[in-house]
Amino acid sequence: MSNIYPKQYEIWSADLDPSIGSEPGKIRPVVIIQSDILNKAGHRTTIACSISSQSKAGVSFIRIAIEPTGNNGLLKKSYILCDQIRAIDVSRLRNRIGILDFVDINRLNTSIQAILTL
């Protein structure tokens, strides 16, 4: 059993290899979006969105730009891939990088609600 207990909206480094097709791979940051109810219960998987440093034109709603801050721990401007929601085993998580700022949390939630029509 893993001793890793991520919290919602934390940013973690995760090993996403192997990837298939257009799935993001390699070791990269992810933001945890799963509820802390499951995270605290020691659930073996968590739901996350990958983060990339690569921008893509015309996808600003599904790829949210976030600037590096002391709270989020990112080193450069990055993009939350809201269209790449996936469950990952907590053993893929390496280390906690930081946590999203309140404004970015609201933008993330708005994007996910629209993508999933919630």
N, C-alpha and C positions, 0 to 999 in steps of 0.2 A: 504494500500500500504506500502510495506517495505521501510525503509530508508537505506537498505544495498545495496551498489553498489560495488561489487568486481571488480577487475581489472585483466586482463589477466596475467597469471603466478604468481599471488599471491597465497599463501598457507593460507587456512582458516580451522578452526575447523568446522566440519559439523556433524549433527545428521542424520545418514543414515538408522536408523531403521524406519520401519521394513524392513528387507532384505528378499529376496526370493532366495532359492537355494544357488548358489555359489557367489551371490552378496556380496560385502563387506558391513558390517553393523556396528552398534554401533557409538559412537562419535569418529571420526578419522579425521586426516588431509586430505584435498583434494587440488589439484592444479587446478586453474581455467584455462581452455584452450579456452573458448569462446572469440570471438573478443570483444574489448572494444566498438565497434560501438553499439552492442546490450547491453552490460553491462551499458554503459552511458545512453542509451535510457530508462532505468528502466524496461527492459524486466523481466518478472516474474520468468523465469528460467535461469539457466546458465549451461554450459557444463563443466564438471570437470572429473579429474581422481583421484581415491582414492590413498591414500598413506598408506603403511603398514610398520611396523618394522620387519616383518617376511620375511626372504629370502626363495627362492625356487631354488633348483639346476636346471640348464639347461634352465632357462628362462631369462637370462640376457638382451636379446634384448627387451623383452616386460615388464620387471620389472627393471627399471633403478635405480641403487643404487645412493643415494645422501648422502653425508656427512653433518652433522650439521654445520651450519655457523651462524654468526651474522645476515646475511641477511635473510636466510630462516627460522630462528627461531625454527628449529627442535632440539630436545634434544638428539637424537641418530641417528645412521645410519638408513636410511629408504629407501623404494623402491616405486617409482611411478608405479602404476599398469596401464601401457599404454593399456593393453587389457581390462580395465574396464572403458571405456569412458561412461559417462551417463549424461543425463540432470537431474538437481535437482532444485527444487523450491528454490528460494533465502531464503525463511523462514527457510530452513534447516541449513543455515550458522549461526555460533555462533559468532566467533571472528576471526580477521585477525591475523595470526601467523607470516607471513613474505612474502618474495618473492624469487623466484628462481634466482640463479646466472646465468649469461650469458651462461656459458658452459653447465649447466644443461638444460637451455631453448633449446639450439641447439640439445642436445641429445634427449630431449623429442620430439621435432618437427620431427627429423629424424625417431624416432621409430613410431610415429603416422602416418607419411606419408607412411612408409612401411606397417604397419598393415592395413591401409585403401587403399593401392595401389594408392596413390595420386601422 
